[in-house]
Amino acid sequence: MYALSPRPASTATLSPTSTNALRVAPVSVAAGFPSPAQDYYDGAIDLTEMLVHDHAATFIVRAAGDSMTEAGISDGDELLVDRSKTPRHGDVVVAVLDGELTVKRLELGPHGVVLRAENANHPDITVPELPDLQIWGVVTYCIHHLRGRR
């Protein structure tokens, strides 16, 4: 099971000309065969503007645990969770079950609801009755750490 701790949301809003915008390289980077990279940048990108659809309904939570590793979610990753989205079959969601928060893949089938773990070492959770389940939000992005924090 995943324990989630919400990160405080910033009250600052970012405009497209914000100094918080990041520069974008004008070339794609090959993930297989190396390509010569250009040494200049083309414009800027505001990650908040690009990744967040509904500011008031979007939160960042930190994943803890390894039950979703095959979905690309690792221990310590930050997840962008949009509470305004209607959950659909196959979405990765933050669910509240028996008062506990968990991140799982939502499966809606003829025999009910299953919160599917994406790690063979963790059991799936079959939801006995819908009133026992609340979908807190839909995970829209995962910020996966490739280098440890300092």
C-alpha positions as CSV (number, residue, x, y, z in Angstrom):
1,M,0.0,0.0,0.0
2,Y,1.2,3.5,-0.7
3,A,1.3,6.2,2.0
4,L,0.8,9.7,0.5
5,S,1.7,13.0,2.0
6,P,0.4,16.1,0.2
7,R,3.0,18.7,-0.5
8,P,2.0,22.3,0.2
9,A,0.7,24.0,-2.9
10,S,2.3,27.3,-3.8
11,T,-0.1,30.3,-3.9
12,A,2.0,31.9,-6.7
13,T,0.6,31.7,-10.2
14,L,2.9,31.4,-13.1
15,S,2.4,33.3,-16.4
16,P,3.9,32.2,-19.7
17,T,6.6,34.9,-19.2
18,S,7.3,33.8,-15.6
19,T,10.9,33.6,-14.5
20,N,10.0,30.1,-13.3
21,A,9.6,28.9,-16.9
22,L,12.3,26.5,-18.1
23,R,14.1,26.8,-21.4
24,V,13.4,24.2,-24.0
25,A,16.1,22.8,-26.2
26,P,15.1,23.1,-29.9
27,V,16.0,19.5,-30.7
28,S,14.9,16.1,-29.5
29,V,17.4,13.9,-27.6
30,A,17.7,10.4,-28.9
31,A,17.2,7.8,-26.2
32,G,18.9,5.1,-28.2
33,F,21.6,6.3,-30.5
34,P,23.4,9.5,-29.6
35,S,22.8,12.6,-31.7
36,P,24.8,15.8,-31.8
37,A,23.0,18.3,-29.5
38,Q,22.6,21.9,-30.3
39,D,24.1,24.3,-27.8
40,Y,21.2,26.8,-27.7
41,Y,17.7,27.0,-26.4
42,D,14.5,27.9,-28.2
43,G,11.9,29.6,-26.0
44,A,10.7,28.7,-22.6
45,I,8.1,26.3,-21.1
46,D,6.1,26.7,-17.9
47,L,5.7,23.2,-16.5
48,T,2.7,24.2,-14.4
49,E,0.9,25.6,-17.5
50,M,1.8,22.5,-19.4
51,L,1.0,19.8,-16.8
52,V,-1.8,21.3,-14.7
53,H,-5.3,21.4,-16.2
54,D,-7.1,22.6,-13.1
55,H,-5.0,24.5,-10.6
56,A,-7.5,24.5,-7.8
57,A,-8.0,20.7,-8.1
58,T,-4.4,19.6,-8.7
59,F,-2.1,18.4,-5.9
60,I,1.4,16.9,-5.6
61,V,1.7,13.8,-3.5
62,R,4.8,11.8,-2.8
63,A,4.5,8.0,-3.3
64,A,5.9,5.7,-0.7
65,G,6.4,2.0,-1.4
66,D,6.9,-0.2,-4.4
67,S,3.5,-1.6,-5.3
68,M,3.3,0.5,-8.6
69,T,6.9,0.1,-9.9
70,E,5.7,-1.6,-13.2
71,A,3.6,1.5,-13.8
72,G,6.8,3.6,-13.6
73,I,6.0,4.9,-10.1
74,S,8.8,4.4,-7.6
75,D,9.2,5.1,-3.9
76,G,9.7,8.9,-3.4
77,D,8.3,10.0,-6.8
78,E,6.0,13.0,-6.9
79,L,2.6,12.4,-8.4
80,L,0.4,15.1,-9.9
81,V,-3.1,14.3,-8.9
82,D,-6.1,16.0,-10.5
83,R,-9.2,15.8,-8.4
84,S,-11.4,17.3,-11.1
85,K,-11.0,14.4,-13.5
86,T,-13.6,11.6,-13.6
87,P,-11.8,8.3,-13.0
88,R,-12.0,5.8,-15.8
89,H,-11.2,2.2,-16.2
90,G,-7.4,1.9,-16.5
91,D,-6.5,5.2,-14.8
92,V,-4.0,5.3,-12.0
93,V,-5.8,6.8,-9.1
94,V,-5.4,7.8,-5.5
95,A,-8.1,5.9,-3.7
96,V,-9.4,6.0,-0.1
97,L,-10.3,2.6,1.2
98,D,-11.1,2.0,4.8
99,G,-9.7,5.5,5.6
100,E,-6.3,4.7,4.0
101,L,-4.9,6.3,0.9
102,T,-3.4,4.1,-1.8
103,V,-2.2,4.5,-5.4
104,K,-3.4,1.8,-7.7
105,R,-4.7,1.2,-11.2
106,L,-8.5,1.3,-11.3
107,E,-10.2,-1.6,-13.0
108,L,-14.0,-1.6,-13.5
109,G,-15.4,-4.9,-14.5
110,P,-18.6,-6.9,-14.5
111,H,-17.7,-8.4,-11.1
112,G,-16.9,-5.1,-9.5
113,V,-14.0,-2.8,-8.8
114,V,-10.4,-3.9,-8.4
115,L,-7.5,-1.6,-7.4
116,R,-4.7,-3.3,-9.2
117,A,-1.1,-3.3,-7.9
118,E,1.6,-3.1,-10.6
119,N,4.1,-5.2,-8.8
120,A,3.7,-9.0,-8.5
121,N,4.8,-8.9,-4.9
122,H,1.7,-6.9,-3.9
123,P,-1.9,-8.2,-3.9
124,D,-4.7,-6.5,-5.8
125,I,-7.5,-5.1,-3.8
126,T,-11.0,-6.2,-4.6
127,V,-13.5,-3.6,-3.4
128,P,-16.4,-5.5,-1.8
129,E,-18.9,-2.6,-2.0
130,L,-18.7,0.7,-3.8
131,P,-19.7,2.8,-0.7
132,D,-16.4,1.5,0.8
133,L,-14.4,3.2,-1.9
134,Q,-13.7,6.9,-2.7
135,I,-11.5,8.0,-5.6
136,W,-9.6,10.9,-4.2
137,G,-8.1,11.9,-7.6
138,V,-6.6,10.7,-10.9
139,V,-2.8,10.6,-11.3
140,T,-1.9,12.6,-14.4
141,Y,1.9,12.7,-14.2
142,C,4.7,11.1,-12.3
143,I,7.9,13.0,-11.6
144,H,10.4,10.1,-11.4
145,H,13.7,10.8,-9.6
146,L,16.8,9.6,-11.5
147,R,19.3,11.2,-9.1
148,G,19.0,11.2,-5.3
149,R,18.0,14.4,-3.6
150,R,20.6,16.3,-1.7
